[in-house]
Amino acid sequence: MDSGDVRGLDAPPAPSRLRWIAVALCMLYGFAKLTGSQFTVLDSELEKPLGRVSGFWLTWYYFGYSPVYKTFVALAEIGGSLLLAIPRTALLGALFLLPVMVNVVAIDVCYGVDPGATLVALLICACLWLVIRPHASRLKEAVLLPGSSTSPLRFASLGLLLAAAFGVAYWAANVNNRLPTPIDGAWSVASPAGVSTAPSPTDVFFERNRAHLATFRLSDGREEAHHFEVDDAGSIHVWQTWLAKGTLLYAGRIRDDGVMELKSVGAATPSSMMLRRRPRR
């Protein structure tokens, strides 16, 4: 062994049994996704409104929604475990799997996944780190490129870029996307707008996170996007097309009893509907 090899060894290699623990667990989790042991959702959870779904079931549904993505994650875990099992490619496998498992731990903690699964993911991370640790110095030399010291001008430019990015994002969220009004939220239609065989609104959502967007949910399950505005006098107007307005459909206001009354505008047969605010979930 030459001197270069000696300098590259920072610590003794990780015991092979630790590496094989990570191999076995990653393979198990990979095949669990392919066979349906993971990312399958109960029918009782699928029937719940989204606002009542727990973080765990939301995560399970999200990752299991696309069979292609679920298969991709499974093959990544199985492929990484195969690399980890072979001594020559063990470091490559560990470097590939560690970011995957750190992300799994973050999801488990933030979304309330079973604590036992979180402990297993932490165990895998520890085993992977022990495989990587003996090569830390060489990896550091490979990823930290030599260069001149950073100038004050570069720091100032980076600071301006950070401030600009934050400013644009803040404006998009709080000015472009949101324009709070007194009627923001979900409303149930207490009485429909006239008698008709056509689908009628059952719920109206004056969206807090999309300025001027009113979503009308119809009795047949479809949804329509309309434009709404509330003036300083409390008058409410609803147009046909979000942002472009188009034809004025309804005009109204909130009565003293808290019921919103919207009257049709320009219809051959004038009608009105009463809406009651639903509690915010």
C-alpha positions in Angstrom: 0.0 0.0 0.0 1.5 3.4 -1.0 1.5 6.6 1.1 -1.5 7.9 -0.8 -3.6 5.0 0.2 -2.5 5.4 3.9 -3.5 9.1 4.0 -6.9 8.3 2.5 -7.9 6.0 5.4 -9.4 8.2 8.2 -10.8 5.3 10.2 -11.2 1.6 10.1 -13.8 0.3 7.6 -17.3 -0.1 9.1 -18.0 -3.6 10.3 -19.6 -5.6 7.4 -22.6 -6.6 9.6 -23.6 -2.9 9.8 -23.4 -2.6 6.1 -25.5 -5.8 5.6 -28.1 -4.5 8.1 -28.6 -1.4 5.8 -28.6 -3.7 2.7 -31.3 -6.0 4.2 -33.6 -3.1 5.4 -33.3 -1.1 2.1 -34.2 -4.2 0.1 -37.1 -4.9 2.4 -38.5 -1.4 2.0 -38.0 -1.4 -1.7 -39.9 -4.7 -2.2 -42.6 -3.6 0.2 -43.4 -0.8 -2.3 -43.5 -3.2 -5.2 -45.7 -5.7 -3.5 -48.2 -3.2 -1.9 -47.1 -3.4 1.7 -46.4 0.3 1.6 -48.2 3.3 0.2 -51.7 1.7 0.1 -54.6 3.6 1.7 -57.7 2.5 3.5 -61.0 3.1 1.9 -62.2 4.8 5.1 -59.3 7.4 4.7 -60.2 8.0 1.0 -63.7 9.0 2.0 -62.5 11.7 4.4 -62.4 15.4 3.5 -58.8 16.4 2.8 -58.8 18.8 5.8 -59.4 15.8 8.2 -56.7 13.5 6.7 -53.7 13.0 9.0 -50.2 13.6 7.9 -49.4 9.9 7.8 -52.3 9.0 5.4 -51.7 12.1 3.4 -48.1 11.0 2.9 -49.1 7.4 2.1 -51.7 8.6 -0.5 -49.3 11.1 -2.1 -46.5 8.6 -2.6 -48.8 5.8 -3.7 -50.8 7.9 -6.1 -48.5 7.3 -9.0 -47.5 3.6 -9.6 -44.6 4.8 -11.7 -43.2 7.0 -9.0 -43.7 4.3 -6.4 -41.8 1.9 -8.6 -39.0 4.4 -9.2 -38.5 4.8 -5.4 -38.6 1.1 -4.9 -36.0 0.4 -7.6 -33.8 3.2 -6.2 -33.8 1.5 -2.8 -33.2 -2.0 -4.2 -30.5 -0.8 -6.6 -28.8 1.2 -3.9 -28.8 -1.8 -1.6 -27.2 -4.0 -4.3 -24.4 -1.4 -4.7 -24.0 -1.3 -0.9 -23.7 -5.1 -0.8 -20.7 -5.3 -3.1 -17.5 -4.1 -1.3 -16.1 -2.4 -4.4 -19.3 -0.3 -4.8 -20.3 0.0 -1.2 -19.2 3.6 -0.9 -21.2 4.5 -4.0 -24.3 2.8 -2.6 -24.0 4.5 0.7 -23.6 7.9 -0.9 -26.6 7.2 -3.1 -28.8 5.9 -0.3 -27.9 8.4 2.5 -29.8 11.4 1.0 -32.8 9.1 0.3 -32.9 7.9 3.9 -32.4 11.4 5.4 -35.4 12.5 3.4 -37.4 9.5 4.7 -36.5 10.5 8.3 -37.6 14.1 7.7 -40.9 12.9 6.2 -41.5 10.5 9.1 -40.8 13.2 11.7 -42.7 16.1 10.0 -45.7 14.1 8.9 -46.2 11.9 11.9 -45.3 8.5 10.4 -45.1 5.6 12.8 -42.2 6.1 15.3 -41.0 2.6 14.8 -40.5 3.3 11.1 -38.6 6.4 12.0 -36.2 4.5 14.3 -35.6 2.0 11.5 -34.8 4.8 9.0 -32.4 6.4 11.6 -30.7 3.0 12.0 -30.2 2.8 8.2 -28.8 6.3 8.2 -26.3 5.4 11.0 -25.1 2.3 9.1 -24.7 4.2 5.9 -22.7 7.0 7.7 -20.4 4.4 9.2 -19.7 3.1 5.6 -18.9 6.6 4.4 -16.9 7.9 7.4 -13.6 6.2 6.6 -13.5 8.0 3.3 -14.5 11.5 4.6 -11.2 13.2 3.9 -11.0 12.1 0.3 -14.6 13.0 -0.2 -14.0 16.5 1.2 -11.0 17.0 -1.1 -13.1 15.9 -4.1 -16.1 18.2 -3.5 -14.5 21.3 -2.0 -12.7 22.8 -5.0 -9.7 25.1 -4.4 -10.2 28.8 -5.1 -9.5 32.3 -4.1 -11.1 33.8 -1.0 -14.6 35.3 -1.5 -14.5 39.1 -2.0 -16.8 41.5 -0.1 -18.4 42.4 -3.5 -19.4 38.7 -4.0 -20.9 38.6 -0.5 -22.8 41.8 -1.2 -24.1 40.4 -4.5 -25.3 37.2 -2.8 -27.0 39.3 -0.1 -28.9 41.3 -2.8 -29.9 38.2 -4.6 -31.2 36.6 -1.4 -33.2 39.8 -0.6 -34.6 40.0 -4.1 -35.7 36.3 -4.1 -37.4 36.8 -0.7 -39.1 39.9 -1.9 -40.5 38.4 -5.0 -41.7 35.3 -3.1 -43.3 37.4 -0.4 -45.1 39.6 -3.0 -46.4 36.5 -4.8 -47.7 34.9 -1.7 -49.2 38.0 0.1 -50.1 40.4 -2.7 -50.5 38.4 -6.0 -52.0 35.2 -4.4 -53.9 36.7 -1.5 -56.2 39.6 -1.2 -58.1 39.0 2.0 -61.9 39.8 2.1 -64.5 39.4 4.8 -66.2 36.5 2.9 -63.1 34.3 2.4 -63.8 30.6 3.3 -66.3 27.9 2.6 -70.1 28.5 2.3 -72.8 26.0 2.0 -75.8 26.7 -0.3 -78.8 26.7 2.0 -81.3 27.2 -0.9 -80.5 26.8 -4.6 -80.9 29.5 -7.2 -84.3 28.6 -8.6 -85.8 25.3 -9.6 -83.9 23.6 -12.4 -83.0 20.1 -13.6 -79.5 21.4 -14.4 -76.7 20.9 -11.9 -76.8 23.6 -9.2 -74.2 24.9 -6.7 -74.1 23.0 -3.4 -71.0 24.8 -2.0 -69.1 28.0 -2.8 -65.5 28.6 -1.8 -64.2 32.2 -1.8 -60.6 31.2 -1.9 -58.2 32.8 0.6 -55.1 31.7 -1.2 -56.1 32.7 -4.7 -57.2 36.3 -5.0 -60.6 36.8 -6.5 -61.2 33.1 -7.1 -64.7 31.8 -6.3 -65.0 28.0 -6.7 -68.6 26.8 -7.2 -69.0 23.1 -6.5 -72.1 21.7 -8.4 -74.5 18.9 -7.4 -72.9 16.6 -10.1 -69.5 17.0 -8.5 -68.0 19.4 -11.1 -66.4 22.7 -10.1 -66.5 26.0 -11.8 -64.0 28.8 -11.3 -65.5 32.4 -11.2 -64.2 35.8 -10.4 -65.5 37.6 -7.3 -65.0 41.0 -5.7 -66.2 42.7 -2.5 -66.4 46.5 -2.5 -66.0 48.9 0.5 -69.8 48.9 1.0 -69.9 45.1 1.4 -71.5 44.4 -2.0 -70.5 41.1 -3.6 -70.2 40.5 -7.3 -69.4 37.3 -9.1 -68.4 37.2 -12.8 -68.1 34.3 -15.2 -64.3 34.0 -15.7 -61.6 34.2 -13.0 -59.4 37.3 -13.5 -60.9 38.1 -16.9 -64.4 38.7 -15.4 -66.6 38.4 -18.5 -70.4 38.2 -17.8 -71.7 39.3 -14.4 -73.5 36.3 -12.9 -74.5 37.3 -9.3 -74.7 40.3 -7.1 -75.5 40.4 -3.4 -74.4 41.0 0.2 -74.3 39.5 3.6 -77.6 40.0 5.6 -77.7 41.0 9.2 -78.3 37.3 10.2 -75.0 36.3 8.6 -76.6 34.7 5.5 -75.2 35.7 2.2 -77.8 36.3 -0.5 -76.7 36.2 -4.1 -79.1 37.2 -6.8 -78.7 36.3 -10.5 -78.0 39.1 -12.9 -79.2 39.1 -16.5 -80.9 35.7 -16.3 -84.2 35.2 -18.1 -85.8 34.1 -14.9 -84.4 36.0 -11.9 -83.3 33.8 -9.0 -81.3 33.9 -5.8 -79.5 31.6 -3.5 -78.7 31.7 0.2 -75.3 30.7 1.6 -74.2 30.0 5.1 -70.6 30.2 6.2 -69.1 26.9 7.3 -66.7 26.8 10.3 -63.0 26.9 9.2 -61.3 23.6 9.6 
